[in-house]
Amino acid sequence: MDLQTIKERIASVQSKREYLLSLLEQPNLGTLRIDVNQALEELDELIDEFRRTIPVE
């Protein structure tokens, strides 16, 4: 996998973060809120690790 493909995939994942944030605003989320929070935390860690490994130009 080349660097450009990896960057495109990371950008795609980053765009999905906004959807997870919108889910947290739903009042009827119930116990799924825990899973959404966990997904956001892991997504943020993945993005941070990517940025440390491959600096954005």
Backbone hydrogen bonds, N-H to C=O, Kabsch-Sander energy under -0.5 kcal/mol:
donor,donor_aa,acceptor,acceptor_aa,energy
6,I,2,D,-1.9
7,K,3,L,-2.5
8,E,4,Q,-2.3
9,R,5,T,-2.2
10,I,6,I,-2.5
11,A,7,K,-2.3
12,S,8,E,-2.0
13,V,9,R,-2.2
14,Q,10,I,-2.7
15,S,11,A,-1.8
16,K,12,S,-1.0
16,K,13,V,-0.6
17,R,13,V,-0.6
17,R,14,Q,-1.1
18,E,14,Q,-0.6
18,E,15,S,-0.5
20,L,16,K,-1.6
21,L,17,R,-2.2
22,S,18,E,-2.1
23,L,19,Y,-1.8
24,L,20,L,-1.4
25,E,21,L,-0.6
25,E,22,S,-0.8
26,Q,23,L,-1.8
29,L,26,Q,-1.1
32,L,29,L,-1.6
33,R,30,G,-1.5
34,I,31,T,-1.2
35,D,31,T,-0.7
36,V,32,L,-2.5
37,N,33,R,-2.5
38,Q,34,I,-2.2
39,A,35,D,-2.5
40,L,36,V,-2.3
41,E,37,N,-2.4
42,E,38,Q,-2.5
43,L,39,A,-2.4
44,D,40,L,-2.6
45,E,41,E,-2.1
46,L,42,E,-2.3
47,I,43,L,-2.5
48,D,44,D,-2.6
49,E,45,E,-2.6
50,F,46,L,-2.3
51,R,47,I,-2.4
52,R,48,D,-2.1
53,T,49,E,-2.1
54,I,50,F,-3.4
